[in-house]
Amino acid sequence: MIGNNMDYLKYVEDNCIKCGLCTDNCPFLSKYNINLLDFTNREDLAYSCFLCNKCSYVCPKDLNGKYISLTFRKNNPKYKHVKLNKESYPFKNLAKNKGRSEDLLYLGCNFPAFYPETSKALIELFKKNGFDFSIDCCKNPVASTGFKEEPSKSLEKQIEDLKIDRIVTACPNCYHHMQNKYKVKIISIFKWLDEYEYIKDIKNPCNVFFPCSDRYNKEIFTIIKKHAPKCNDKFVDTNCCGAGGLASKKEKEIAENMTDSIKNEEIYTYCATCSMRFSKYNKVHHFASVFLGIDEEVKTDYFKNALKAKFYK
């Protein structure tokens, strides 16, 4: 982002060429018939943006509605219940071993609730190699509310107590959100599984739905592609699964249309939230589960599975 928050609004005002590509490629902007320049004057629409980055991808000036939205959100934070829930995640299960754990499996909050059996399998693999695990929220949802996000004190303590060198994330949002926030390296579960040669390659074609956080840089997908060479980017017209940026609370119809835009397709993804959203209409595979030879179906009983994960040893 350019300078402080308000500087970015001025930056958009000075650089937007009103080409309309952002409006043509975003259902939110299209609904209100505005472009990114117009958006800088619509603070009332701060929580209508899904923070998917599609506008930045198509914009010839690399302007980003996500930054506009977050600027407004910081001026007027909302959804305090989300902040409270994710800031002190009630289903957390923190690393407790007293010995050194060079790598820490960081399962996040959604992955163990939607993929409990795959989570257990990963925990056992890490245990086999002398490493611990942690279930907690990376605080990305807190940042989306507009409230000030503080580094996780509990995670900082785990890093210090266990002398952790790397945090291994199961969630793409955790991977991207935690970069450069802690004094350790952040890697994806796919990099770790690749290093330890635990991946069973996928030989059949895979239609991939890319999660918002990794869609345009594909940092995580680079390793996935190595073990699933026949991947296809078939769902380019669907910007988001519908869960992005807390926008589904205000833009329920747009969110549902995003989810409904893909029906009766076999989907591969690497985001548990995307899996949950699309499982209503589709057969969904999570790459981490398939690579382990499990291919677990997404479980939608969040609270039941999250509670079990809280007490898993």
N, C-alpha and C positions, 0 to 999 in steps of 0.2 A: 504494500500500500504506500502511497505517496505521503510522506510526512505524517501529520496527525490526522485524525478522522475527518475534520472539516476540510482539510486541504484536498482530500480525495474528491469531494463534491465539486470543488473549484476546478480540479484537474479534468473531471469529466466535462464540465461546462466549457472548458477551454479547448478540448480535443475532440468532442463528438462531432462527426460530420453528417449526422442525420441520414445515414444510408438505409436504415430500416432493417438491417439484417438481424439485429437483436430481437426486434418485435416479431419478425417472421419465424424465428426459431425458438421462441419462448411462449408457452401457453399463458403464463401469467401476464407478461407484457402485452400479449395479443388481446387478452380478455379486456384490459383497460385501455387498449389502443394508445399505448405510450412507448417511447424509446428510453434508452438509458439517461439521456439528457432530461426528459420529462420526469423520470423517476427521481432525480435529485430534488424535485420540488413536491414529492408525494410521500412525506413521512408517514402518512396514514396507511401506506401500503408496505411498511417496513417488514411486516410478518407474513406478507403474501409471496415473498421470494423464496424459492426452494434451495437457494445457495448451490446450485448444481454446476455452475461455471460454463454452461453452454454459450451464454452471451459473449463471454470473453473469448471462447474458442472461435466464434464466427466473426467477431468484431475486428475490422482492419486496423483499429487503433488500440487493440488489446484492453479495452475498457471492461470493467467487471461489475455487474449488478450486485454480486455478493458483497462487495466492499461498500456499496451504497447502502444496502440493507443493513449491514452490521454497524455502519456509522449511525443510522437512525436508531437502531436497537439499543446502542450504548447510550444514546440520549434519553431513551424512554424504555428501560427494561421491563419485560413482562414474563409471565409464566414462572412466578417465583416458586411454585410447587415443583417444577421441573428442576430448578436450581437446587432446592433443598434435597430432593430425592437423589439426584445424581452427584451432588457434592459430598453427601454422606450416604453412599449407596447401601441400602438396608440388607442386601444379599451378598455383601462382600465376604470373601474368604481369603485372607491374606497369608502370605508365606510365613511359616512359623519355625522352620528349621533353624537351629543355631549355627550350623556349619556354613561354610562358604558355598554359594550357588552362583557360579560364573554366569550362567544364563538363567533368566527368570521367565517362565511361560506366563504371559499376561493375557488372560482370556477375555478381558473386558467384561461387559455386562450382558449383552445380547447373545453372544455366541454360546455360552454354556446353557442359557435358557432355551435356545432354539435347537441346539445340537448337543444334548447331554451325553450321548454315548461316544460321540467323536471327541468331546472334551475329556472324558474319562480316559480314552485311549491315548490322547496327547499327554495327559498328566502322567500316565504310566510310563510312556516313553521318556519323558523328562526325568522321572524318578529313577528309571533304569540307568540313566547317564549321570545321576547324582545331582540333579537340578530340581528346584522347587517351582511352585506355581502360585499365581495370585488371581483372584476374581475381584474386579473393581471397575468403576467407570473412569475413563480417561479424561472426563470433564468436557468433552466436545459439546455435549448438549447444553452445558452451562454457558459456554461461549456463545451458543446460538440464541440464548435468551436475551443477551445484551448485558447481563450482570457481569461484574468483574470476576474473572476466573483466577483462582490462586493455585499455585502448584500443589500437588498432593503431598501433604506432610507424611502420610503413612507410607507412600511409595518412596519418598526420600529416605525414610527410616529403614525400609527394607533394603534399599540400595546400599546404605551404609552398614547395616548389621550383617547382611549376607555377602558383602563385598561383591556385588553384582557388576559384571562388565557389560552385559547385553540384556535388553528387554526384548522378548520375542512375542510379537503381537499376533493374535488370531483374527483381529478385525482391521480392515483397511482404514477405517476412521481413526482408530487408536494409533495405527502406524504413522499416518500423516500428521495427526494432531499433536503427537508427543515428540516429534522431531525437535531437537535443540532445546527442549525444556528441562532435560535432566542431564546429569554428568555421566551418562552412559550411552552406548550405541543402541539405536532402535532398529530392529530388523523384523521382517515378516516371518510367519510360521513356515512359509514356503522356502525361504532361504535356509532356515534351520533344517527342515526335512531334507532338503537337497544336500546340504553339507553332510548329514548323517546317513544319506542314502536310504531313506525310508519311503521314498516315493515310488508307487507303482504307476508306470506310465499309462496314459490314456491314448489308445490307438485310433479310436473312432472319432468322427467329426464332432465338434462341440460348438453349439451356438451360445456365445458368451454374452451375458448382460454385465456390462462394466459398472461397478459402483461409482458414484459421483466423485469421490475423493481420489480415485486412481484412473479415471476414464481418459484423461487427456495427457497425463505424464507416463502412465503405465509402468511405474517403478516396480510395483509388486508383480504385475502380470508378466514381466520379462522372464522370471523364473518359471511361472506357470506354463508359459508358451514352450519352454524347453522340454517339458514333460507331457504337453498336450499340443503337438505340432499342427493338428488339423482344426485349430480354433477359427471360428468365423465371427466377425463383428456384424451380426445380422440385425441388431435392434437399435440402430443409430438414430431412429426417429423418436425414440422414447428417452427423454432427457433424464428421468429420475424414476425410481420405483414408486414415488409418491410420499415417502417418509422424510424427505430432505428438509433441513432447515426449520423444522417445526411448522412449516407452512400449511400442512394438512389440517391444522386446527382452524385456520381462517379460510383456506381454499380447498374445502373438502371435495368439491366437484372436480377441480383440476387434478387433485391427488388421485381420486378414483379413476379418472380417465387415463391417467398415466399407467396405473396398475392394469386397467382393463384393456389397454392398447396392445398388450401381448396376451393372447389366449390360445390355448391348445397347442402350445409349443413346448418342446423339451429344452430346458434352460440350464446352463452352467453358470455359476457365479462364484464370487469369493467374499460375499458380504452376507452375514446371517439375516440382517434386516431385509435386504432385497429378497432373500429366499422366502422369508415369511410373507412379504407382500405379494409375491407372485404365486405362492403355493395354492392360492384359492382356485386358480384356473390351469395350472401347469404342473408338469413333472419337473421338479427343480433339483439339481445336483450341486452340492457345495464341493469345490475342488479339493479342499483339505480332507473332507470325508472320503471322497473317491480315491484320492492318492493313497490313503491308508487302507484301501480295500474294504471300507465299511459302507459307503454310499448311503448314509443315514437319511431318511426322510425328515424334513424339517418338522419339529414339534411346535405346536402353537399354544400349548398350555404354559404360558410364560411363568406365572407365579409359582406353579407347582414345581417346575424344573429349576427355577432360580432358587427356590427354598432348598431343594435337594442339593444343589451345587454349593450353597452356603455352608452346609455341614459335611461336604465330601472331604475325606482325609486323603 
